[in-house]
């Protein structure tokens, strides 16, 4: 599969929460050679359901194929595209850093600018939590000194469409 016309797409999939459903979905992507950036899963409004948020790199033809293939998974109830201009998207990252060579106050100031928080501190280092859109997480990580990062754990994207008729309106605070 060439990457020439591929762009990032977010898909919401509602499935019955049965054992093995994640294996079925991931094997579908593996068999077809689709590039998945992230898959997150969590209980839906109905406790018998699981809501998957899948971020893929695909062209329009592949995206249509992905949707059709997802409906072939027996436990699938609904497949929806998350509209790129109407979505609210978040990811959370925990970043373990060793004490910086700069004053700790500078690290804390950077954490505050990105509206993150230190969730664990010890003489060995800190664990920082940061939540927000993927570009915000990436920007924060890029600003940390690479040699101070010990480990990164990211949740993957969760997303939902905004309310109808609210195009371009947002009450979220930007960082």
C-alpha positions as CSV (number, residue, x, y, z in Angstrom):
1,X,0.0,0.0,0.0
2,X,1.5,3.4,-1.0
3,X,1.3,6.3,1.4
4,X,0.8,9.0,-1.2
5,X,-2.8,10.1,-0.6
6,X,-3.2,8.9,2.9
7,X,-4.4,11.1,5.7
8,X,-5.4,10.6,9.3
9,X,-8.9,9.4,10.0
10,X,-10.7,8.6,13.3
11,X,-13.4,5.9,13.3
12,X,-15.8,5.1,16.2
13,X,-17.0,1.5,16.3
14,X,-19.7,0.3,18.6
15,X,-19.4,-3.5,19.3
16,X,-20.9,-6.0,21.7
17,X,-18.5,-6.5,24.5
18,X,-17.7,-10.2,24.0
19,X,-14.5,-12.0,24.7
20,X,-12.2,-11.9,21.6
21,X,-13.7,-8.8,20.0
22,X,-10.4,-6.9,20.1
23,X,-8.6,-9.9,18.5
24,X,-11.2,-9.9,15.7
25,X,-10.9,-6.2,15.0
26,X,-7.1,-6.1,15.1
27,X,-6.8,-9.2,12.9
28,X,-9.1,-7.5,10.3
29,X,-6.6,-4.6,10.1
30,X,-3.6,-7.0,10.0
31,X,-5.0,-9.2,7.3
32,X,-5.8,-6.2,5.1
33,X,-2.5,-4.4,5.7
34,X,-4.2,-1.2,7.0
35,X,-2.0,1.2,9.0
36,X,-3.4,1.8,12.5
37,X,-2.0,4.6,14.6
38,X,-4.1,3.8,17.7
39,X,-7.0,1.8,19.0
40,X,-8.6,2.6,22.3
41,X,-11.5,0.8,23.9
42,X,-13.9,1.5,26.7
43,X,-17.4,0.7,27.9
44,X,-20.1,2.5,26.1
45,X,-23.3,4.0,27.5
46,X,-24.9,0.5,27.3
47,X,-22.7,-1.6,29.5
48,X,-23.0,-4.6,27.1
49,X,-21.3,-2.5,24.4
50,X,-17.7,-1.4,23.9
51,X,-16.8,1.7,22.0
52,X,-13.6,1.5,20.0
53,X,-11.9,4.6,18.7
54,X,-9.6,3.7,15.8
55,X,-7.1,6.1,14.2
56,X,-5.9,5.0,10.8
57,X,-3.8,6.4,8.0
58,X,-5.7,5.7,4.8
59,X,-6.9,7.1,1.5
60,X,-10.6,7.5,0.8
61,X,-10.9,4.1,-1.0
62,X,-9.1,2.3,1.9
63,X,-11.3,4.2,4.4
64,X,-14.4,3.0,2.7
65,X,-13.0,-0.6,2.7
66,X,-12.2,-0.4,6.4
67,X,-15.8,0.6,7.2
68,X,-17.2,-2.2,5.1
69,X,-14.8,-4.8,6.7
70,X,-15.7,-3.6,10.2
71,X,-19.4,-4.2,9.5
72,X,-18.5,-7.8,8.6
73,X,-17.3,-8.4,12.2
74,X,-20.3,-10.2,13.7
75,X,-20.2,-8.2,16.9
76,X,-20.2,-4.7,15.2
77,X,-23.3,-2.6,15.8
78,X,-22.3,0.7,14.3
79,X,-19.4,2.3,12.5
80,X,-19.1,6.1,12.4
81,X,-16.5,8.5,11.0
82,X,-15.5,11.2,13.4
83,X,-15.6,14.4,11.3
84,X,-12.1,16.1,11.3
85,X,-13.5,19.6,11.8
86,X,-16.2,18.7,14.3
87,X,-14.3,16.4,16.6
88,X,-13.2,16.8,20.2
89,X,-10.1,14.6,20.5
90,X,-7.9,13.8,23.5
91,X,-5.0,11.6,24.5
92,X,-3.3,11.2,27.8
93,X,0.4,10.6,28.3
94,X,2.4,9.6,31.4
95,X,6.0,10.7,31.0
96,X,8.8,9.5,33.3
97,X,11.7,12.0,33.4
98,X,14.9,12.0,35.4
99,X,15.7,15.3,37.2
100,X,16.7,17.8,34.6
101,X,20.1,19.5,34.4
102,X,18.1,22.8,34.6
103,X,16.4,24.0,37.7
104,X,13.4,21.9,38.6
105,X,11.3,25.1,38.6
106,X,11.8,25.4,34.8
107,X,10.4,21.8,34.4
108,X,7.4,22.7,36.6
109,X,6.9,25.9,34.6
110,X,6.9,23.9,31.3
111,X,4.4,21.4,32.8
112,X,2.1,24.3,33.9
113,X,2.3,26.0,30.4
114,X,0.9,22.7,28.9
115,X,-1.6,22.3,31.7
116,X,0.0,19.1,32.8
117,X,0.7,17.9,36.3
118,X,3.4,16.1,38.2
119,X,1.7,12.9,39.5
120,X,4.7,11.3,41.2
121,X,8.0,12.7,42.4
122,X,11.1,11.1,44.0
123,X,14.8,11.7,44.1
124,X,15.1,9.6,41.0
125,X,12.7,11.8,38.9
126,X,9.2,12.7,38.1
127,X,6.1,11.3,36.4
128,X,4.2,13.9,34.4
129,X,0.6,13.6,33.2
130,X,-0.5,15.6,30.2
131,X,-3.8,15.4,28.5
132,X,-5.0,17.1,25.3
133,X,-5.0,16.9,21.5
134,X,-2.3,14.7,20.0
135,X,-0.3,17.7,18.6
136,X,-0.2,19.2,22.2
137,X,1.2,15.9,23.6
138,X,3.8,15.7,20.8
139,X,4.8,19.3,21.3
140,X,5.3,18.8,25.0
141,X,7.4,15.7,24.5
142,X,9.5,17.5,21.8
143,X,10.3,20.3,24.3
144,X,11.6,17.9,27.0
145,X,15.2,17.1,26.7
146,X,15.4,13.7,25.0
147,X,18.0,12.5,27.4
148,X,15.8,13.3,30.4
149,X,12.9,11.1,29.2
150,X,13.1,7.6,30.6
151,X,9.7,6.2,29.5
152,X,6.5,7.3,27.8
153,X,3.0,5.7,28.1
154,X,0.3,7.1,25.8
155,X,-3.4,6.1,25.9
156,X,-4.1,6.5,22.2
157,X,-6.8,8.9,20.9
158,X,-10.4,9.1,22.1
159,X,-12.7,11.3,20.1
160,X,-16.3,12.3,19.7
161,X,-18.2,14.6,17.3
162,X,-19.4,17.9,18.6
163,X,-23.1,18.7,18.9
164,X,-24.9,19.3,15.6
165,X,-25.0,22.9,14.5
166,X,-22.0,23.9,16.6
167,X,-19.4,24.0,13.9
168,X,-16.4,26.0,15.0
169,X,-17.7,26.7,18.5
170,X,-15.7,25.5,21.3
171,X,-15.5,26.1,25.0
172,X,-12.3,24.2,25.5
173,X,-9.2,26.0,26.5
174,X,-6.3,25.8,24.1
175,X,-2.8,25.2,25.1
